[in-house]
Amino acid sequence: MSSKWLFTLTLSGILSMAGCASITRGTTDTLIVESNPSGADVRLSNGMTGKTPAAFKLPRKDSLVVTITKDGYESIEINVIPQIVGAGSAGMAGNIVFGGLIGAAVDASTGAMHDLKPNPISVNLVRANRR
């Protein structure tokens, strides 16, 4: 096999892997929720719950509201939204460059080109006023 052929084959393989965000990044993201003090209750608008520090595996395409509560402290609500960033936009660009309209449609519909933001969520809980 000639070195030119080997180079072309290697380059094609590398570039094809950079194309589709659904393959390279997946359709889920891990949302991390931390609080100070720890041990706060976390409730996501999709029904998932946990205690800080917590990690939730979520679809990259879905917006949600994270509510953090702890007895004696004020509750906090944080909106988490999917945003196109870094590797997601590179995956979409790869789809466009290599003519992958199907790949681009899949990435857009599955949210693979998104990251959940903010992530991680790290909050300092404020003591509630007792009257």
Secondary structure by P-SEA (a helix, b strand, c coil): ccaaaaaaaaaaaaaaaacccccccccbbbbbbbccccbbbbbccccccccccccccccccbbbbbbbbcccbbbbbbbbbbbbcaaaaaaaaaaaaacaaaaaaaaaaaccccccccccccccccccccc
